[in-house]
Amino acid sequence: NGASVTAVVDGKSVDTTMEFTPLSGIMMGTRSGSIDPSIVTYASKHMNKTPEEVLNDLNNESGL
């Protein structure tokens, strides 16, 4: 379940919350939305998880 927001002027899209990956942008059902990229390193150290595990959490275990 994904989500995005689009700014529309005169019926034309002028901006969107979508970026390079689904993890960016607004919070979704299972994704955190945009966060500071350094959180992966920080969380890895403080939660004793690998960066891959943190990314999995952000992509699949976060959000609404």
N, C-alpha and C positions, 0 to 999 in steps of 0.2 A: 504494500500500500504506500504509494508515493504522493507527494504534493509539491506544488510550486505556486508562485504568485507572479502574475504578469501585469506590468503597468501598460495601460492602453490610452492612447491619445488619438482622437478622431478615428477610432476603429482600428488603429494600427499599434502593434506591440512596439514599445520603446525601451523596455527593460524587463528582465526576468530574474528570479532568484536562482535559476539553474546555473551550475558551473561545471567543472571538469568531472566530478563524480557525484553519485546520488547522496553522498555524505554531506555535501555542502548545501547551503540554502536553508530553508525553514525546517523545523523539527517535524518528523513524520511518525508513523506508528511504531517503528522499530529503530529508527535512526535519530541520532542526537541533533542533527542540523549543524550549521557552521560553528566551529570551535577553533580556538587557538591551536595551530599545528603542534606546538610544543607539548600539548597535553599528552601525546602518545609517549614521549620519553618520560615525562613526569609520572604518569600513571604506571608505566612499566616498572620504574624504580620503586615507587611507593606501594604498589599492589603485588609486587613480585610476579609480574606477568611478562611474557614476551611482547614485543611490539605487535606481532601478528594477533595475539590474543586480545590486546587492547583494541586493535582495529576491528576485530570480530565483534567485541562488545559494543563498540560505537555503531557498527553497521546493523547489528542484529538484536542487541539487548538494551537499547536505549530508546529514547523518544517517549511518545505518549503511551 
